[in-house]
Amino acid sequence: MQAYLTLTRRELGHFFLSFMGYVVIASALFLMGLSFVSLASKLQGESTVMPVTEIFFGSYFWFIILFSVPVITMRLFSVEKASGTFETLMTTPVSDLQVVMAKFTAGFLFYMVVWLPLLFCILFLRYFTHEPTLLDPANIGSTYLGIALLGMLYIALGCFASSLTKNQIVAAMVAFAIGFALFALSFLSEQLSMRTDWSNEAFKAMSMYSQMLDFSRGIIDSRYVVFYVSASAFFLFLTYRVVESRRWK
């Protein structure tokens, strides 16, 4: 456990001491600001029955997910392989699983830090509108749970992509391609909505867009939680196998 915590702190330090980490935070903050301006324009002088968090998900949310996560995860394994420090790390008294989980945890924690300004945007809107329903704890809690679960899946996917190559750009492109393909399944499920066979149900279970809308409305479905946890575990398992494969060479 001590080795795992030490590795996690080490990886977090790389995020907060690197220029790219602050570029990611600044870019995400800029897009959240655009979302906030768009949201304020929609609410100006008009009432809405939709939760504020649901309106937010219709703006720049997916741009932040699809573009920021590959940048966050691209260096986790690839930069160490390129610099030659990966083999040195793996010769220390730590297990492959500890290395994988430490890098995943650090990436996930940094991802959650990126989303902290969203809470301040909602608080800011609540303060100036004097509307207490904007700060519904259930909606905010379920929204952040959805953001965390989605981030867990994409960070695990990014770890897998980074473990495959020494090139950070290639790792980011692979993570973006797989992540965009998963997101595209959401729209495929809409096209199959009139069908009642098993394929429609399967695509509905992977429709991240509709799932995140439910989270933003305060709806927590245990099936969604199982899907994100299982998919994250699957990509982490693949990452572990890739890291472990060095022993076979």
Secondary structure, 3 states (H helix, E strand, C coil): CHHHHHHHHHHHHHHHHCHHHHHHHHHHHHHHHHHHHHHHHHHCCCCCCCCHHHHHCCCCHHHHHHHHHHHHHCCCCHHHHHHCHHHHHHCCCCCHHHHHHHHHHHHHHHHHHHCHHHHHHHHHHHHHHCCHHHHCHHHHHHHHHHHHHHHHHHHHHHHHHHHCCCCHHHHHHHHHHHHHHHHHHHHHHHHCCCCCCHHHHHHHHCCHHHHHHHHHCCCCCHHHHHHHHHHHHHHHHHHHHHHHHHHHC
